[in-house]
Amino acid sequence: MSDDAAIRMPVTPTQESSRAASATSSIDLSKRDLTLDLARVFCVLLVVVIHLLMVGVGFAPDGAVEVSRPLEAQWWFAPVTWAGQIMPLFFVVGGFAAITAWRSLTRRGGTAGDYVRNRVLRLAQPALPLFLFYVVVIGGARIIGIDPQLVDLAVVGAASPLWFLAAYTLCQALVPLMVSWHLRAPRATLLVLLGGAVAVDALRFGTGIDEIGLANLFFVWLLVQQLGFWYADGWFVAQRWWTLAIIAVVAYAALVPMTVWGPYSDDMLTNLNPPTVPLIALAVAQACILRLLRPALAKLMNTHAARAFVFVIGTRLMTIYLWHLPVILVLSGVALLIPGASPAPASLAWWWTRPIMFVLVMAAVFGLSFLVGRFEAPREVGVTPPTGVVALATVLAFVPPFLVMEFFMDLPIAIIGSVLLSAAILLLGRWPAGRPSPSSRSTAFSS
């Protein structure tokens, strides 16, 4: 999910390798913390692995196609999510990237409108072809008479990662405001956001109205993003290693009373939507661990191979994130047609075939990126629209993934999402020509 990478998609794998090598050697990396680029890539690839283990496609005893969730059926699944739930880390890294990009933009005379316009475009553009894809798939399945229940099950699961676009669009749209709060009162900002998150959870669990928890799209994720601001300002760098280790241990320990005696699930995926206070504890711990691992990660990123890998994956992060689940389901369906290629989900053979499936999924998404990846690449735009237009377009871009998060993907939502995203992109990208707004000059690495 690139933030500032103005990439033009290559034509062939050979050109890709050459481009990666030349780009990583020509970019001035002296002022970049490449460990954060590596962390971003790690987060997205781990999401792919988790989803690959969670989706089991096979035949039921009556011969019907059946979709199961093998990973969640394991006794050890909930404890593993304490380490495997890495979306808080992604928002921390996103906060670092956001404040860095904002400061770079303002130094060149950019405005809040410039920033929000660029960021919303980079989230809305890659999402549009995916919504159009669901319009075609769901509509086509209805026309040819495929079992609606099977289609709904597949589509709901495949579109579930779209919640991220709603949360991240909200966070990015508020970066100018949150940076100003951070500069004026960094500690007070954290305390206010934490208090809001706790209050929202208390009301939600006290009343039993889960919809109240949606307010924590604001409090939880903005607080986690603020931690990225602190990371960028050097607070974590200034701490001794043992201080960071103690903070990480305390943050993880705080999850015990919250899940044992408190209202929260010990499954951190369950605590994701709506977002809850345990995610804040995870974010604090993960930020500390990232800093503790920095020497080893920095040494790794000093190698050309690691930089090239992060470059190639990093320029396709949004494509990988948005499209990996549809690809997993398509490949799983194809495997059902090949005798012996689709072991029973959760069987020993099924677990052993997951590494092979991961390679196939990544290869398929890589190939798909040559088609849809162009929507991930930022494009030249004219003068930034008025603030009201940028705000309207931001709302239009936020609504489709929010609807998916709340009501799950179906044909009406796919159509509405396609229309609203198209409108947002047109409003932000088709404004009358004028002085181009300052845009972040990107490298292959997101900043």
C-alpha positions in Angstrom: 0.0 0.0 0.0 2.3 2.6 -1.2 2.2 6.1 0.1 4.6 8.1 -2.0 5.7 5.8 -4.7 5.2 7.3 -8.1 5.8 4.1 -10.0 5.3 3.3 -13.7 4.5 -0.3 -14.1 7.1 -2.3 -16.1 6.4 -4.3 -19.1 8.4 -7.5 -18.5 10.0 -9.3 -15.6 13.4 -8.6 -17.0 12.8 -4.9 -17.1 11.4 -5.2 -13.6 14.6 -6.7 -12.2 16.7 -4.1 -14.0 14.5 -1.3 -12.8 14.7 -2.6 -9.2 18.5 -2.8 -9.3 18.9 0.7 -10.8 16.4 2.3 -8.6 17.8 1.0 -5.4 21.2 2.1 -6.4 20.3 5.6 -7.6 17.9 6.7 -4.8 19.4 8.7 -2.0 18.7 6.5 1.0 20.9 8.3 3.5 18.0 10.0 5.2 15.5 7.1 5.0 14.8 4.5 7.6 14.5 1.5 5.3 13.6 -0.8 8.2 10.1 0.8 8.0 9.8 0.0 4.4 10.7 -3.6 5.3 8.2 -3.6 8.1 5.4 -2.4 5.7 6.2 -5.2 3.3 6.4 -7.8 6.1 2.9 -6.7 7.4 1.2 -7.2 4.1 2.9 -10.5 3.3 2.0 -11.8 6.8 -1.7 -10.8 6.0 -1.4 -12.9 2.8 -0.1 -15.9 4.8 -2.8 -15.7 7.5 -5.6 -15.5 4.9 -4.0 -18.4 3.0 -4.3 -20.5 6.2 -7.8 -19.3 7.0 -9.4 -20.1 3.7 -10.1 -23.8 3.1 -12.0 -24.7 -0.1 -13.1 -28.4 -0.5 -15.9 -30.7 -1.1 -18.6 -31.5 1.6 -19.7 -35.1 2.1 -22.6 -34.5 -0.3 -20.2 -33.4 -3.0 -21.1 -29.7 -2.7 -18.3 -27.1 -2.6 -17.6 -26.0 1.0 -15.6 -23.1 2.3 -14.1 -23.5 5.8 -11.7 -21.6 8.1 -9.1 -24.2 9.1 -6.8 -21.8 11.0 -9.5 -20.5 13.3 -10.4 -24.1 14.2 -7.0 -24.7 15.8 -6.7 -24.5 19.6 -3.6 -22.3 19.4 -5.1 -19.8 17.0 -6.2 -17.1 19.6 -2.8 -17.0 21.4 -1.0 -16.7 18.1 -3.0 -13.7 17.1 -1.3 -11.7 19.9 1.8 -11.8 17.6 0.1 -12.3 14.3 -2.3 -9.3 14.5 0.1 -6.8 12.9 -2.3 -4.2 11.5 -1.5 -1.8 14.5 2.2 -1.9 13.4 1.1 -1.0 9.8 -0.7 2.1 11.1 2.3 3.0 13.2 4.5 2.8 10.1 1.8 4.7 8.2 2.0 7.4 10.8 5.7 7.8 10.4 5.3 8.0 6.6 2.4 10.4 6.9 4.2 13.0 9.1 7.3 12.7 7.0 5.4 13.3 3.8 3.4 16.1 5.3 6.6 17.9 6.4 8.2 17.4 3.0 5.1 18.7 1.3 4.8 21.8 3.5 8.5 22.7 3.0 7.7 22.9 -0.7 4.7 25.1 -0.2 2.0 22.4 -0.2 -1.3 22.7 1.7 -3.6 20.4 3.6 -5.7 20.2 0.5 -2.7 19.1 -1.6 -1.9 16.4 1.0 -5.4 15.0 1.4 -6.1 15.1 -2.3 -2.9 13.1 -3.1 -3.5 10.5 -0.3 -7.1 9.9 -1.1 -6.4 9.4 -4.8 -3.8 6.8 -3.9 -6.4 4.9 -1.9 -9.4 5.4 -4.2 -7.7 4.6 -7.5 -6.6 1.0 -6.6 -10.0 0.3 -5.0 -12.0 1.2 -8.1 -11.0 -1.8 -10.3 -11.7 -4.1 -7.4 -15.3 -2.8 -6.9 -15.8 -3.1 -10.7 -14.5 -6.7 -10.5 -17.1 -7.5 -7.9 -19.9 -6.0 -10.0 -18.9 -8.3 -12.9 -18.4 -11.4 -10.8 -21.5 -11.1 -8.6 -23.7 -10.0 -11.5 -22.3 -12.7 -13.8 -22.8 -15.4 -11.2 -26.5 -14.4 -10.8 -27.0 -14.5 -14.6 -25.5 -18.0 -15.1 -27.3 -19.3 -12.0 -24.4 -20.1 -9.5 -25.7 -20.9 -6.0 -26.2 -17.5 -4.4 -25.2 -18.7 -1.0 -21.8 -19.9 -2.3 -21.3 -16.7 -4.1 -22.2 -14.6 -1.1 -19.9 -16.7 1.1 -16.9 -16.3 -1.3 -17.5 -12.6 -1.9 -18.0 -11.6 1.7 -14.7 -13.3 2.6 -12.7 -12.0 -0.3 -13.8 -8.4 0.2 -13.3 -8.4 4.0 -9.8 -6.6 3.8 -11.5 -3.5 2.4 -12.2 -2.3 6.0 -8.6 -1.1 5.9 -9.4 1.5 3.2 -12.1 3.0 5.4 -9.8 3.3 8.4 -6.8 4.4 6.5 -8.7 7.0 4.4 -10.0 8.5 7.6 -6.6 8.6 9.2 -4.9 10.1 6.1 -7.6 12.8 5.7 -7.0 14.0 9.2 -3.1 14.0 9.1 -2.8 17.8 8.8 -5.1 18.3 11.8 -3.4 15.5 13.8 0.1 16.8 13.1 -0.9 20.3 14.3 -2.2 18.7 17.6 0.9 16.6 17.9 3.1 19.7 17.6 1.1 21.7 20.1 0.4 19.1 22.7 1.7 15.6 21.9 1.1 14.0 25.2 -2.4 15.5 25.7 -3.3 14.4 22.2 -2.5 10.8 23.1 -4.4 11.0 26.4 -7.5 12.5 24.8 -7.5 9.8 22.1 -6.9 7.1 24.7 -9.7 8.4 26.8 -12.0 8.5 23.9 -11.2 4.9 22.9 -11.8 3.7 26.5 -15.1 5.6 26.7 -16.3 4.2 23.4 -15.6 0.6 24.4 -17.2 1.2 27.8 -20.4 2.4 26.1 -20.3 -0.3 23.6 -20.0 -3.2 26.0 -22.1 -1.5 28.6 -25.0 -1.1 26.3 -24.5 -4.1 24.1 -24.7 -1.9 21.0 -21.8 -2.9 18.8 -22.4 0.0 16.4 -21.1 2.4 19.1 -17.7 0.8 18.6 -17.5 2.4 15.1 -16.4 5.6 16.8 -13.1 3.9 17.5 -12.3 4.1 13.9 -11.4 7.6 14.9 -10.0 7.2 18.4 -8.0 3.9 18.1 -6.5 4.2 14.7 -5.7 7.9 15.1 -3.9 7.2 18.4 -1.9 4.4 16.7 -1.1 6.7 13.9 0.1 9.3 16.5 2.6 6.7 17.7 4.1 6.8 14.3 4.5 10.6 14.7 6.4 9.9 17.9 8.5 7.3 16.1 9.4 9.9 13.4 10.3 12.5 16.0 12.8 10.1 17.6 11.2 9.3 20.9 11.7 5.6 20.5 15.3 6.2 19.3 16.0 8.1 22.4 15.0 5.3 24.8 17.4 2.7 26.1 16.9 -0.8 24.8 15.8 -2.2 28.2 13.2 0.7 28.5 11.7 -0.4 25.2 11.7 -4.0 26.3 9.9 -3.2 29.6 7.3 -1.1 27.8 6.7 -3.9 25.3 6.3 -6.5 28.1 4.0 -4.2 30.0 1.9 -3.6 26.9 1.5 -7.3 26.2 0.8 -8.0 29.9 -2.0 -5.4 29.8 -3.8 -7.7 27.4 -4.2 -10.4 30.1 -6.6 -8.5 32.4 -8.4 -7.0 29.4 -9.1 -10.5 27.9 -9.4 -12.6 31.0 -11.5 -10.3 33.2 -12.4 -7.6 30.7 -14.9 -7.7 27.9 -12.4 -8.3 25.1 -11.8 -11.5 23.2 -8.5 -13.2 23.5 -8.6 -13.5 19.6 -7.0 -10.2 18.4 -8.7 -10.6 15.0 -12.1 -10.4 16.8 -10.9 -7.1 18.4 -10.2 -5.6 15.0 -13.6 -4.5 13.7 -14.8 -2.4 15.4 -11.3 -1.5 16.7 -10.8 -1.8 20.4 -8.4 -0.7 23.1 -6.3 -4.0 23.0 -5.1 -2.8 19.5 -3.5 0.2 21.2 -1.6 -2.1 23.6 -0.4 -4.1 20.6 0.6 -1.0 18.7 2.8 0.2 21.6 4.4 -3.2 22.0 5.0 -3.6 18.2 6.5 -0.1 17.9 9.0 -0.9 20.7 9.9 -4.3 19.2 10.4 -2.7 15.7 12.9 -0.3 17.3 14.6 -3.1 19.2 15.0 -5.1 15.9 16.2 -2.0 14.0 19.9 -2.8 14.1 19.4 -6.3 12.6 16.8 -5.0 10.1 19.1 -2.2 9.1 21.9 -4.6 8.4 19.6 -6.7 6.3 18.5 -3.6 4.3 22.1 -2.8 3.5 22.1 -5.6 1.1 21.1 -5.1 -2.5 19.0 -8.2 -2.5 16.8 -7.0 0.4 16.4 -3.5 -1.2 15.4 -5.0 -4.5 12.9 -7.3 -2.8 11.4 -4.5 -0.8 11.3 -2.3 -4.0 9.5 -4.9 -6.1 6.9 -5.8 -3.4 6.6 -2.3 -2.1 5.5 -0.9 -5.4 2.6 -3.4 -5.4 1.5 -3.4 -1.8 -2.0 -2.1 -2.4 -2.5 -4.5 -5.3 -1.3 -7.4 -3.1 -3.5 -6.4 -0.2 -6.6 -5.8 -2.2 -6.4 -8.7 -4.6 -4.8 -11.6 -2.7 -8.0 -13.0 -1.3 -9.9 -13.1 -4.7 -6.8 -14.8 -6.2 -6.7 -17.3 -3.3 -10.3 -18.2 -3.9 -9.9 -18.5 -7.7 -6.8 -20.7 -7.4 -8.5 -22.8 -4.8 -11.5 -23.2 -7.1 -9.2 -24.2 -10.0 -7.5 -26.8 -7.8 -10.8 -28.5 -7.2 -10.9 -29.3 -10.9 -7.5 -31.0 -10.9 -7.5 -34.5 -9.4 -5.4 -34.7 -6.3 -4.5 -31.0 -6.3 -6.9 -30.0 -3.6 -6.4 -31.9 -0.3 -9.1 -31.7 2.3 -8.9 -28.5 4.3 -7.1 -28.8 7.6 -5.6 -32.2 6.6 -1.9 -32.8 6.9 -1.5 -32.7 3.1 -3.4 -29.4 3.0 -1.0 -27.8 5.6 2.0 -29.0 3.6 0.7 -27.5 0.4 0.3 -24.0 1.8 3.9 -22.9 1.0 3.3 -24.0 -2.7 0.0 -22.1 -2.6 1.7 -19.0 -1.3 4.1 -19.0 -4.2 1.3 -19.5 -6.7 -0.8 -16.7 -5.2 2.1 -14.3 -5.2 3.0 -15.2 -8.8 -0.6 -14.7 -9.8 -0.9 -11.3 -8.0 2.4 -10.2 -9.5 1.0 -11.0 -13.0 -2.2 -9.3 -12.1 -0.3 -6.2 -11.1 0.7 -5.5 -14.7 -3.0 -5.1 -15.4 -4.4 -3.3 -12.3 -1.1 -2.0 -10.8 -1.3 1.1 -13.0 -4.2 2.3 -10.7 -1.7 2.1 -7.8 0.8 4.4 -9.4 0.3 8.1 -8.7 -0.4 10.3 -11.8 0.2 13.8 -12.7 -2.7 16.1 -11.6 -3.5 19.7 -12.0 -4.3 22.3 -9.5 -5.8 21.1 -6.2 -9.6 21.6 -6.0 -11.1 23.8 -3.4 -11.2 22.5 0.2 -15.0 21.7 -0.1 -14.4 19.5 -3.2 -11.5 17.6 -1.6 -13.7 17.0 1.5 -16.6 15.8 -0.6 -14.3 13.5 -2.6 -12.8 12.1 0.6 -16.3 11.2 2.0 -17.1 9.6 -1.4 -14.0 7.5 -1.2 -14.6 6.6 2.5 -18.2 5.4 2.1 -17.7 2.3 -0.2 -15.2 0.4 2.1 -17.2 1.5 5.1 -20.3 0.0 3.6 -18.4 -3.3 3.0 -17.1 -3.3 6.6 -20.6 -2.8 8.0 -22.8 -4.7 5.6 -20.4 -7.0 3.6 -19.9 -7.0 -0.1 -22.9 -7.6 -2.4 -24.0 -6.4 -5.8 -25.7 -3.2 -4.7 -22.7 -2.2 -2.6 -20.3 -3.1 -5.5 -22.3 -0.9 -7.8 -22.6 2.0 -5.3 -18.9 1.7 -4.5 -17.9 1.8 -8.2 -20.0 4.9 -8.7 -18.8 6.8 -5.6 -15.1 5.9 -6.2 -15.3 7.0 -9.8 -16.8 10.3 -8.7 -14.1 10.8 -6.1 -11.3 10.2 -8.6 -12.9 12.5 -11.1 -13.3 15.3 -8.6 -9.7 15.0 -7.4 -8.0 14.2 -10.6 -9.9 16.0 -13.3 -9.9 19.5 -11.9 -9.2 22.4 -14.4 -5.6 22.7 -15.3 -3.5 25.2 -13.4 -0.4 25.3 -11.3 0.2 21.6 -10.4 -0.1 21.1 -6.7 3.2 20.1 -4.9 3.3 16.4 -4.8 5.7 14.2 -3.0 8.5 13.1 -5.3 8.5 9.4 -4.7 11.0 6.7 -4.9 10.4 3.0 -5.2 10.2 3.0 -1.4 7.1 4.5 0.2 7.9 7.3 2.5 
